[in-house]
Amino acid sequence: MGPYEILAPIGAGGMGEVYKARDTRLNRIVAVKLSKEQFSERFEREAKAVAALNHPNICQIYDVGESPSSFGYLVMEFVEGHPLRGPLPLDEALRIAGQIAEALEAAHAKGIVHRDLKPGNILLTPDRSVKVLDFGLAKVGPVVMASGSDPENSPTISMAAATQAGVILGSAGYMSPEQARGKMADARADIWAFGVVLYEMLTGRRMFKGEDFTETLASIIKTQPDLSVAPHEVRRLLEACLQKNPTERLQAIGDWKLLMDRPNPPAIAAPGTEGALRGSVWGWITAGALAAVAMALGFVQFRGMRPEPRLITTTILPPDDTTFNFNSDNPLAISPDGKWLVFGVRSNGASQLWVRRLDSPAAQPLDGTQNAQFPFWSPDSRSIGFFADRKLKRIEAAGGAALTLADAATPRGGAWSPDGTIVYSPNNPGGLQRVPAAGGASSPATAFDPANDRSHRFPWFLPDGRHFLFEDQLQLGSNDDVLRIGLLNSKEVKTIGPSNSNAMYAQGYLLFLRGNTLVAQPFDENRLVTTGDPAPVAERVQTAVPAGSVGVFSVSRDGLLVYQSGSGGTGLQLTWFDRTGKSTGTLGEGGNVFSLEFSPDRKSVAVALVGQTSDLWIYDTAKGLRTRFTFDAGVELAAMWAPDGRSIVYGSKQQGHYVLYRKPIDLNATGEVLYEDDAPKNPSSWSTDGNFLLFNRSDPKTATGIWVLPVTPDATGKPSLFLQAPIAETSAKFSPNGKWVAYVSSESGGPEIYVAPFPGPGGKRQISTTGGRHPRWSDDAKELFYVDPGGALMAIGISQNGGSIEVGAVRSLGIPTVTTRGWTYDVTADGQRFLVAARPAQKSSEPLTLVSNWTMLLKK
């Protein structure tokens, strides 16, 4: 059918037949639905309207066309999963209901009504997320079917086999009374069906039954549903959804949580609880609702009365022709007074900060903020701090020139105190620094212990303006990082507890991520202690890649919360690129890749995956299959193959010691410890003759240095220092002939690529001039590859003339990489193909969710 190769039938019903198919142009699996309706302009127009819906809980339509028999067909996302079934526990049912409501609301905001919501059109994927099928396609008109009519032609027949007993009854049972009477249906019909589906999720019972189709419809029209068997927490909601008169029914699906009778409602709805915004933040709200929002945000005050707060949510889309750029360490930030929002967007390949007043119809770009990272606000909400060009900078929210304040080569966030002090993380790894907001000398803000700490990051000032939250990353990839509190003008530190994300404080709560769930934990700002357990606020909150542990959320002082939902931001896909920058395919499953390294024959690649455990996996580069290589409780983040390809050396922390461990590829063989001491270390390169291993070692008294370990098949010598300066020198790679070492040093103010002779003596040569990380040699040693500060993979010509290195032209290969992990790329032996742990291509940018009076979600 056109470019679609039909593979197998999936199901059939009154509206058509569905097949599993392959899109031969894009080589992907899709679902093709062959309609029983003739192809027409109206069919195409309505299909295109539904295709414009882009929501994680809605099955996406890719294409529309006309079959050889002149019937219309639709090409849709192929979804693995099973139809919704009950009974389910209350929390699980409400979690699923929330995602269904999000999907309905996103469609209703576009003027699209489902009209046939039922369990058969709701799939649960293997990760328990929801996909709603057939949006806007079940346009049921007047019901003229008699009880003896052909059940195949039922307008609501399930996609299950039509001969299955009870199929028609079960499908007809979700019609609203107005549909059952043959009247036109609007969004309120979906709200009725939502109530019926929720009831059946909770009870496992059919709400409306009859011996045939006609009796089922009569039951819908006449019978009052018995809600006594439903949990009491949802009865008010069910009553509101199941009013037979649509004018008395719940009018907007986004209000469903307001009718919940429970102390801790489930996480707030992600995109679109009250509508999608592009022209005006409040453009979707009626005049009465606008007044309620204005009262909640403090824009309007009423004489002599205090309005009752109301939980209100809405969505914000990126400016026209842009996408939000939160996957490049560029999260959003709402101003302390709740009137401004700053966020990063990408347009035409370039990234920049934009600002928007929340009472204004449009956002504006901030000139001078290209490639900015980690924006944060001044306490008076007039200025914005950010990082760009290896510097800490500030700029007025109204625009103007950016002012440079301090060096910050590899930043991890900042915070601005009321007394004009900025606390920031200038380097990763490293501690926090402080600098006057007007500019001046920097000084340490936290006591940093290289033996135990790796990175102090993401500061956030508490209301007293003196204490600040920060995340203490103890070891990269570990799950035992902690949230601490620092104090200006003091090295005093107080530990709050485990935390693997940034944290913020507002209105008596700490907000941080647990996995991809945003939680709020009661906190006494005076005693600096938590006073209760964390409670969920929002699910599936994005995290920024490559930082990983920074959540895409922000909060104001007085009740505004903004965040981005999605599938999470830490997943990377192993992707093949050619030298023109064109993607030529993928390898195996995606994951939270930290580093990768080809075997000498390029038939395998060792990949470090970070998650609940951080382990090494071996991928077959031809088949894409992977095998787990490490199983211990240590954290393994880098692997180096022996020149013969028979073993791998990796760094790990085991029983309190940091070790370099050599393990044969044969999993049945026994490994050995090559070297261990109390300092963190990871291998970076093995000489081609097999005699020397380079590794990074973080000395507690000095910066990270490059060490050499003599290694032979029979013995291991004592390591010696190859390079160490007052600042870190890392990421060393032997040249193919073993006479040179390429490495990274920040001695010029930021990370740059250098080459030095091995084993020495001799002078070093600076290779890059605008920043560089993660160098690799080509197999013929005629090129050196590295990653520039923007993440682009660069290639520079190299020639060796006796005891010196000559540098040629440098050019970008147009291949995007992740900058602040390990080596996330490698090159084939001929230098023509690159395997890169790349961010999956985004179909479009997920909207933001803006919540007013978010603490109401946590109150009884």
RALIN-V788742 format. One record per residue. N is the residue number from 1. RES is the residue in one letter. PSI is psi in whole degrees, 0 to 359 (NA if undefined). Layout:
BEGIN
N:RES:PSI
N:RES:PSI
END
This chain:
BEGIN
1:M:99
2:G:226
3:P:9
4:Y:120
5:E:115
6:I:128
7:L:317
8:A:150
9:P:145
10:I:316
11:G:174
12:A:154
13:G:192
14:G:339
15:M:350
16:G:191
17:E:146
18:V:136
19:Y:147
20:K:134
21:A:167
22:R:127
23:D:107
24:T:342
25:R:318
26:L:359
27:N:55
28:R:155
29:I:134
30:V:172
31:A:131
32:V:124
33:K:115
34:L:113
35:S:156
36:K:4
37:E:138
38:Q:143
39:F:137
40:S:171
41:E:322
42:R:317
43:F:314
44:E:317
45:R:315
46:E:323
47:A:320
48:K:325
49:A:318
50:V:325
51:A:337
52:A:343
53:L:129
54:N:97
55:H:141
56:P:342
57:N:11
58:I:130
59:C:123
60:Q:138
61:I:128
62:Y:325
63:D:161
64:V:145
65:G:182
66:E:128
67:S:167
68:P:335
69:S:13
70:S:10
71:F:154
72:G:148
73:Y:154
74:L:141
75:V:124
76:M:164
77:E:132
78:F:119
79:V:122
80:E:133
81:G:187
82:H:153
83:P:157
84:L:135
85:R:151
86:G:179
87:P:157
88:L:154
89:P:154
90:L:310
91:D:319
92:E:318
93:A:319
94:L:326
95:R:315
96:I:317
97:A:322
98:G:320
99:Q:324
100:I:316
101:A:320
102:E:317
103:A:314
104:L:316
105:E:321
106:A:321
107:A:315
108:H:324
109:A:336
110:K:6
111:G:19
112:I:128
113:V:138
114:H:305
115:R:353
116:D:43
117:L:126
118:K:165
119:P:326
120:G:339
121:N:12
122:I:113
123:L:141
124:L:121
125:T:170
126:P:334
127:D:14
128:R:19
129:S:164
130:V:140
131:K:121
132:V:130
133:L:164
134:D:41
135:F:132
136:G:5
137:L:345
138:A:73
139:K:86
140:V:120
141:G:205
142:P:137
143:V:113
144:V:4
145:M:131
146:A:168
147:S:335
148:G:7
149:S:163
150:D:119
151:P:339
152:E:333
153:N:10
154:S:130
155:P:348
156:T:23
157:I:145
158:S:159
159:M:356
160:A:173
161:A:134
162:A:340
163:T:353
164:Q:132
165:A:135
166:G:3
167:V:313
168:I:318
169:L:317
170:G:326
171:S:314
172:A:336
173:G:356
174:Y:1
175:M:145
176:S:161
177:P:321
178:E:326
179:Q:318
180:A:332
181:R:358
182:G:16
183:K:166
184:M:145
185:A:144
186:D:198
187:A:334
188:R:338
189:A:322
190:D:323
191:I:320
192:W:309
193:A:324
194:F:316
195:G:318
196:V:316
197:V:317
198:L:317
199:Y:314
200:E:329
201:M:320
202:L:326
203:T:338
204:G:11
205:R:149
206:R:136
207:M:318
208:F:126
209:K:156
210:G:165
211:E:335
212:D:184
213:F:316
214:T:316
215:E:325
216:T:315
217:L:322
218:A:322
219:S:321
220:I:319
221:I:321
222:K:323
223:T:133
224:Q:122
225:P:143
226:D:108
227:L:4
228:S:338
229:V:351
230:A:152
231:P:142
232:H:335
233:E:338
234:V:4
235:R:320
236:R:319
237:L:313
238:L:319
239:E:319
240:A:325
241:C:331
242:L:27
243:Q:129
244:K:329
245:N:117
246:P:336
247:T:340
248:E:358
249:R:162
250:L:128
251:Q:335
252:A:125
253:I:335
254:G:346
255:D:9
256:W:325
257:K:340
258:L:344
259:L:11
260:M:133
261:D:76
262:R:149
263:P:328
264:N:86
265:P:158
266:P:173
267:A:145
268:I:156
269:A:135
270:A:197
271:P:127
272:G:37
273:T:331
274:E:5
275:G:162
276:A:137
277:L:136
278:R:311
279:G:312
280:S:140
281:V:322
282:W:16
283:G:338
284:W:347
285:I:142
286:T:169
287:A:318
288:G:318
289:A:326
290:L:318
291:A:321
292:A:319
293:V:317
294:A:321
295:M:318
296:A:325
297:L:356
298:G:15
299:F:339
300:V:138
301:Q:137
302:F:138
303:R:127
304:G:7
305:M:150
306:R:111
307:P:148
308:E:129
309:P:149
310:R:136
311:L:119
312:I:134
313:T:153
314:T:176
315:T:153
316:I:127
317:L:158
318:P:161
319:P:158
320:D:139
321:D:26
322:T:167
323:T:150
324:F:142
325:N:60
326:F:354
327:N:13
328:S:49
329:D:38
330:N:56
331:P:171
332:L:169
333:A:127
334:I:143
335:S:154
336:P:325
337:D:359
338:G:16
339:K:344
340:W:153
341:L:130
342:V:140
343:F:159
344:G:140
345:V:162
346:R:133
347:S:128
348:N:39
349:G:355
350:A:147
351:S:151
352:Q:155
353:L:142
354:W:153
355:V:153
356:R:128
357:R:135
358:L:355
359:D:19
360:S:150
361:P:351
362:A:154
363:A:159
364:Q:140
365:P:150
366:L:107
367:D:143
368:G:10
369:T:27
370:Q:137
371:N:30
372:A:153
373:Q:151
374:F:63
375:P:149
376:F:159
377:W:152
378:S:157
379:P:331
380:D:6
381:S:24
382:R:336
383:S:159
384:I:128
385:G:148
386:F:175
387:F:134
388:A:150
389:D:37
390:R:20
391:K:153
392:L:130
393:K:168
394:R:154
395:I:151
396:E:142
397:A:331
398:A:355
399:G:175
400:G:189
401:A:145
402:A:140
403:L:127
404:T:133
405:L:322
406:A:165
407:D:145
408:A:89
409:A:314
410:T:78
411:P:159
412:R:54
413:G:161
414:G:167
415:A:149
416:W:120
417:S:160
418:P:336
419:D:8
420:G:21
421:T:134
422:I:125
423:V:131
424:Y:162
425:S:105
426:P:334
427:N:143
428:N:111
429:P:166
430:G:174
431:G:180
432:L:147
433:Q:166
434:R:148
435:V:145
436:P:140
437:A:340
438:A:355
439:G:155
440:G:195
441:A:144
442:S:154
443:S:159
444:P:139
445:A:340
446:T:153
447:A:119
448:F:126
449:D:101
450:P:337
451:A:332
452:N:331
453:D:149
454:R:319
455:S:125
456:H:129
457:R:163
458:F:60
459:P:156
460:W:119
461:F:138
462:L:167
463:P:334
464:D:352
465:G:3
466:R:319
467:H:148
468:F:141
469:L:150
470:F:154
471:E:130
472:D:104
473:Q:110
474:L:323
475:Q:133
476:L:128
477:G:356
478:S:167
479:N:21
480:D:28
481:D:157
482:V:155
483:L:128
484:R:168
485:I:124
486:G:172
487:L:130
488:L:144
489:N:25
490:S:150
491:K:9
492:E:135
493:V:134
494:K:133
495:T:130
496:I:313
497:G:184
498:P:144
499:S:128
500:N:32
501:S:173
502:N:158
503:A:148
504:M:162
505:Y:138
506:A:136
507:Q:40
508:G:11
509:Y:144
510:L:135
511:L:131
512:F:174
513:L:140
514:R:103
515:G:237
516:N:20
517:T:127
518:L:126
519:V:158
520:A:130
521:Q:127
522:P:139
523:F:131
524:D:108
525:E:342
526:N:315
527:R:351
528:L:47
529:V:151
530:T:149
531:T:12
532:G:180
533:D:153
534:P:145
535:A:144
536:P:142
537:V:315
538:A:143
539:E:161
540:R:43
541:V:135
542:Q:153
543:T:152
544:A:134
545:V:135
546:P:357
547:A:325
548:G:310
549:S:8
550:V:121
551:G:148
552:V:76
553:F:159
554:S:157
555:V:145
556:S:177
557:R:325
558:D:30
559:G:6
560:L:133
561:L:137
562:V:140
563:Y:169
564:Q:128
565:S:165
566:G:203
567:S:7
568:G:153
569:G:6
570:T:354
571:G:134
572:L:149
573:Q:128
574:L:117
575:T:137
576:W:137
577:F:150
578:D:182
579:R:349
580:T:358
581:G:6
582:K:133
583:S:130
584:T:7
585:G:175
586:T:166
587:L:117
588:G:200
589:E:151
590:G:172
591:G:183
592:N:77
593:V:132
594:F:322
595:S:163
596:L:155
597:E:123
598:F:149
599:S:160
600:P:326
601:D:1
602:R:14
603:K:345
604:S:160
605:V:130
606:A:128
607:V:129
608:A:120
609:L:127
610:V:133
611:G:219
612:Q:326
613:T:154
614:S:104
615:D:168
616:L:140
617:W:148
618:I:121
619:Y:138
620:D:117
621:T:343
622:A:316
623:K:341
624:G:359
625:L:148
626:R:152
627:T:134
628:R:135
629:F:324
630:T:145
631:F:359
632:D:178
633:A:358
634:G:173
635:V:113
636:E:119
637:L:353
638:A:143
639:A:139
640:M:127
641:W:143
642:A:150
643:P:332
644:D:358
645:G:10
646:R:347
647:S:167
648:I:138
649:V:136
650:Y:158
651:G:146
652:S:153
653:K:117
654:Q:128
655:Q:40
656:G:354
657:H:148
658:Y:126
659:V:152
660:L:121
661:Y:133
662:R:128
663:K:130
664:P:152
665:I:328
666:D:109
667:L:343
668:N:348
669:A:162
670:T:136
671:G:183
672:E:152
673:V:123
674:L:320
675:Y:143
676:E:146
677:D:194
678:D:2
679:A:141
680:P:142
681:K:151
682:N:141
683:P:151
684:S:337
685:S:150
686:W:127
687:S:148
688:T:337
689:D:356
690:G:7
691:N:340
692:F:142
693:L:126
694:L:140
695:F:154
696:N:139
697:R:126
698:S:103
699:D:132
700:P:335
701:K:345
702:T:185
703:A:171
704:T:134
705:G:170
706:I:125
707:W:157
708:V:129
709:L:115
710:P:131
711:V:129
712:T:165
713:P:333
714:D:340
715:A:161
716:T:131
717:G:191
718:K:140
719:P:153
720:S:155
721:L:126
722:F:309
723:L:132
724:Q:128
725:A:177
726:P:340
727:I:168
728:A:140
729:E:124
730:T:182
731:S:47
732:A:141
733:K:127
734:F:144
735:S:160
736:P:327
737:N:0
738:G:7
739:K:349
740:W:154
741:V:122
742:A:140
743:Y:175
744:V:133
745:S:148
746:S:25
747:E:338
748:S:8
749:G:340
750:G:167
751:P:126
752:E:160
753:I:132
754:Y:161
755:V:134
756:A:149
757:P:148
758:F:136
759:P:9
760:G:177
761:P:180
762:G:159
763:G:153
764:K:161
765:R:126
766:Q:130
767:I:310
768:S:159
769:T:345
770:T:23
771:G:143
772:G:151
773:R:163
774:H:65
775:P:150
776:R:145
777:W:148
778:S:159
779:D:332
780:D:4
781:A:15
782:K:354
783:E:152
784:L:128
785:F:148
786:Y:171
787:V:129
788:D:171
789:P:333
790:G:358
791:G:1
792:A:140
793:L:126
794:M:153
795:A:134
796:I:135
797:G:139
798:I:136
799:S:144
800:Q:124
801:N:93
802:G:242
803:G:21
804:S:162
805:I:131
806:E:137
807:V:132
808:G:207
809:A:148
810:V:141
811:R:153
812:S:139
813:L:357
814:G:23
815:I:121
816:P:138
817:T:171
818:V:131
819:T:329
820:T:32
821:R:208
822:G:206
823:W:109
824:T:24
825:Y:159
826:D:165
827:V:144
828:T:168
829:A:328
830:D:358
831:G:14
832:Q:344
833:R:149
834:F:135
835:L:124
836:V:135
837:A:96
838:A:156
839:R:135
840:P:143
841:A:133
842:Q:132
843:K:319
844:S:175
845:S:129
846:E:139
847:P:169
848:L:151
849:T:126
850:L:127
851:V:128
852:S:138
853:N:48
854:W:335
855:T:344
856:M:338
857:L:340
858:L:354
859:K:152
860:K:NA
END
